[in-house]
């Protein structure tokens, strides 16, 4: 019988900070911050993932009261462009009402309640398809059929109620609570930390959503820690430390910093060559094909970072040389409560979001967009590809290698939802450090759910 390999536990932030110390360029100060926080619940009751009552309460206390990324500004570029944002049974219309103004309204006619807008489109008014009641883009009442039969309707008071709207990084956020605190309170350090990466001047080169057979929290939690990589994504073991990621909490937001092609790969059980590190990222999906080669005596991490700089020079010019290796190759991702996970870096980066799907507590939708820098006139944005629960992420070829990773995760996450009905436990249990982002998420969720 073979002897199990003993693996030392992670040292919060130390392994990642050692990688930063070897960087070929100056590292921005915010990446040097090491802010572990293991507060938050050790355990969460299983009913919170499967209960109809808890789902209904979330709709009232979370989704109707929090700031949520609804769309990108590039998805509503012209006056009259509309975008429908659905979260569970709730729906909001986002409208560009003027070149520099965006408004949002509950997606419901004030006459009989029918959804005002079914599809994203460019319009001159918001007209209900049922009876023809209409509103101007600015929400003021425009017209109704048979006005003689509705003398009790006061036109001046029959305007559409507004949701709060704000913007950051090219993202449009909405909040259904008219008393909500400013978006800045929710974003916390994100605008400061992301200021080097200019997400506003990016274009969506992929836009994919997939319906998942699991609660939205189950799905999101799968992306708030990295230690599942060893079992779920073994193709990455030569290039990903798995248990050496750094987890930080900054007030209302949290993040993970994971070194790619670094020195520490404890879950592999040996030290891979620099070429192995690069191969694990670039050719594991190609049956036997030879990928890029690492020059003799050069770290794979340093080589890949310089390749990234050369690409960025074509769109960003000389300033591409100012980005450090970590910014170009590492996985750097933050979480903004309740459901937005922006990925940092100056190059091509994915952005994640999770939402309840329909009115079923055990169904959700995961949204993945990929943003890329560009030069010259803004290219057209990628259209939405909607995948059903029986479709594979790999049908979305525009996601590249991300699609295999998402398939591996989806396989586990939907199995988690099934297992929650069979486990003898009353709770799920979280580790202190490696699942500290999940603990932080549930701390914020508990605070939101405690509001009356």
ABEGO torsion letter per residue (X at the ends): XBBBBBBBBBBBGAAAAAAAAABABBBBAAAABBBBBABEBABBBAAAAABAAAAAAAAAAAAAABBBBABBAAABABBGBBBBBBBEABBBBBBBABAABBBBBBBBBAAAGBBABABBBBBABBBBAAAGBBBBAAGBBABBBGAAABAABBAAAABBBBBBBBBBGGBBBBBABAABBBAAAAAEAAAAAAAAAGAABBBBABBBBBBBBBBAAAAAAAAABAAAAAAABAAAAAABAGAABBBBBBEABBBBBBBBGBABBAAAGBBBBAAAAAAAAAAAABBGBBBBBBBBGBBAAAAAAAAAAAAAAAAAEAAAAABBAAAAABBBBBBBOAABBBBBEABBBBBBBBBBBEABAABBBBBBBBBBBBBEBBBBBBBBBBBBAABBAAABAAAEAAAAAAAAAAAAAAAAAAAAAABABABBBBBAAAAAAAAAAAAAAAAAAABX
